[in-house]
Amino acid sequence: MNEDKPQSEYSENVIAIDRVTRVVAGGRRFRFRALVVVGNGKGRIGVGIAKGSDVQLAVTKAVNVAKRNLIDIPIDSETIPHEVTAKVGGASILLKPGALGTGLVAGGTVRAVLDVSGINNVVSKSLGSSNKVNVAYATVEALKQLVPKDQWVTAKNHKSDNKKASAKKTESK
């Protein structure tokens, strides 16, 4: 008889719930705005924001928005492959890879986003605005900029690509 909902593969983390007000002729109308991050702990995360007449409705809608906006993150042995910065609005985020055992050195909103991502060793610094919405989106923007190690353009890779290109040119002449 006890029918539970099927468990989703994504874990949800509610970052903020705010009461927003609209003034109408008869007085004030209150609604709730929810900022939610979802992730599978294996490198897929999404952030969503939505409003609803009650808290539960706002959170449900925000989770659906977050699931529609999922991104993949390259994870290199429980950390990020390289240092990255991003800015959204007035909020700037700096993420640096951490050595094994460092843990999540992040506060507030950045920690909430990284908790559900599967990244366990990273050092972060939040600069500028502390607006939770902008900080969450700046963190996601920084994670979008990550490039896996096998796709890095290095001097060694670049030289071999140039040699192959010049060899093809000489063959075609």
C-alpha positions in Angstrom: 0.0 0.0 0.0 2.9 2.4 0.6 3.6 3.5 -2.9 6.7 5.6 -3.1 7.6 7.7 -6.1 10.3 6.2 -8.2 13.7 7.6 -7.2 15.2 10.0 -9.7 18.8 9.5 -10.8 19.3 13.2 -10.0 19.7 14.7 -6.5 18.1 18.0 -5.9 19.6 20.8 -3.8 17.4 23.9 -3.0 19.7 26.9 -2.8 17.2 29.6 -2.0 13.5 30.2 -1.6 12.3 33.9 -1.7 8.9 35.4 -1.2 8.1 37.8 -4.0 5.3 40.3 -3.9 3.1 41.9 -6.5 1.0 45.0 -5.5 -2.5 45.0 -6.8 -5.5 47.2 -6.2 -6.8 44.9 -3.3 -3.4 44.7 -1.6 -0.3 42.4 -2.1 -0.1 39.1 -3.8 2.6 36.8 -2.6 4.4 34.1 -4.6 7.5 32.1 -4.0 10.7 31.9 -6.1 12.9 28.8 -5.8 16.5 28.4 -7.0 17.4 24.7 -7.4 20.4 22.8 -8.6 20.1 19.1 -9.7 22.9 16.7 -10.5 23.7 13.0 -10.8 27.0 13.1 -9.0 28.8 11.9 -12.2 29.3 15.2 -14.0 25.8 16.3 -15.1 24.3 19.3 -13.4 21.6 21.9 -14.1 20.4 25.1 -12.4 16.8 26.2 -12.5 14.7 29.1 -11.1 10.9 29.3 -11.1 8.0 30.9 -9.2 4.9 29.3 -7.8 1.9 30.0 -5.6 3.4 27.9 -2.8 6.9 26.7 -2.0 6.5 23.1 -3.1 5.1 24.2 -6.5 8.0 26.6 -7.0 10.6 23.9 -6.2 8.9 21.4 -8.5 8.9 23.9 -11.4 12.5 24.9 -10.7 13.6 21.2 -10.7 11.9 20.7 -14.1 13.7 23.9 -15.4 17.0 22.6 -14.1 16.6 19.2 -15.7 16.0 20.9 -19.1 19.2 22.8 -18.7 21.6 20.0 -17.9 25.3 20.3 -18.8 28.1 17.7 -18.8 31.3 18.5 -16.8 34.6 16.8 -17.5 35.9 15.4 -14.2 39.5 14.4 -13.8 40.0 12.1 -10.7 37.4 13.9 -8.6 38.5 17.4 -9.6 38.4 19.8 -12.5 41.0 19.5 -15.3 42.2 23.2 -15.1 41.6 26.6 -13.5 38.6 28.6 -14.8 36.9 31.9 -14.2 33.4 33.2 -15.2 31.3 36.2 -14.6 27.5 36.6 -14.7 26.1 40.0 -13.7 28.2 41.3 -10.9 29.2 37.8 -9.6 32.7 36.4 -10.6 33.7 32.9 -9.8 37.2 31.4 -9.8 37.6 27.6 -9.6 40.9 25.8 -9.2 41.6 22.1 -9.2 42.5 20.7 -5.8 44.9 17.9 -4.9 43.4 14.6 -3.8 42.0 15.0 -0.2 41.5 18.8 -0.5 37.7 18.6 -0.4 35.3 21.3 -1.5 36.8 24.6 -0.5 33.8 26.7 -1.4 31.1 28.6 0.3 27.3 28.9 0.1 25.9 28.8 -3.4 29.1 27.5 -5.1 29.3 24.6 -2.7 25.7 23.7 -3.3 26.3 23.5 -7.1 29.5 21.5 -6.7 28.0 19.1 -4.1 25.6 17.6 -6.7 28.2 17.5 -9.5 30.5 14.8 -8.4 33.5 17.1 -8.0 35.1 16.5 -4.6 38.4 18.4 -4.7 38.3 22.0 -5.8 39.2 25.4 -4.4 36.9 28.3 -5.3 36.7 32.0 -4.7 33.6 34.1 -5.2 34.2 37.7 -6.1 31.9 40.7 -6.5 28.2 40.3 -6.0 26.9 37.7 -3.5 23.5 37.5 -5.3 22.7 33.7 -5.1 21.1 33.6 -8.6 24.1 35.2 -10.3 26.6 33.2 -8.3 24.9 29.9 -9.2 24.7 30.8 -12.9 28.4 32.0 -12.8 29.4 28.7 -11.3 27.6 26.8 -14.1 29.2 29.1 -16.7 32.6 28.4 -15.3 32.0 24.6 -15.4 30.8 24.9 -19.0 34.2 26.3 -19.9 36.1 23.3 -18.8 37.9 21.3 -21.5 38.9 17.6 -20.9 42.6 16.9 -20.8 42.6 14.8 -24.0 41.3 17.9 -25.9 43.9 20.3 -24.7 46.0 22.0 -27.4 49.6 21.8 -26.2 52.8 22.6 -28.0 53.5 18.9 -28.5 50.0 18.3 -30.0 50.1 21.5 -32.0 53.5 20.7 -33.6 52.4 17.2 -34.7 49.2 18.7 -36.2 51.3 21.2 -38.1 53.6 18.4 -39.4 50.6 16.4 -40.6 49.1 19.4 -42.3 52.4 20.3 -44.1 52.9 16.7 -45.1 49.4 16.6 -46.7 50.1 19.9 -48.5 53.3 18.5 -50.0 51.6 15.3 -51.1 48.8 17.2 -52.9 51.3 19.3 -54.9 
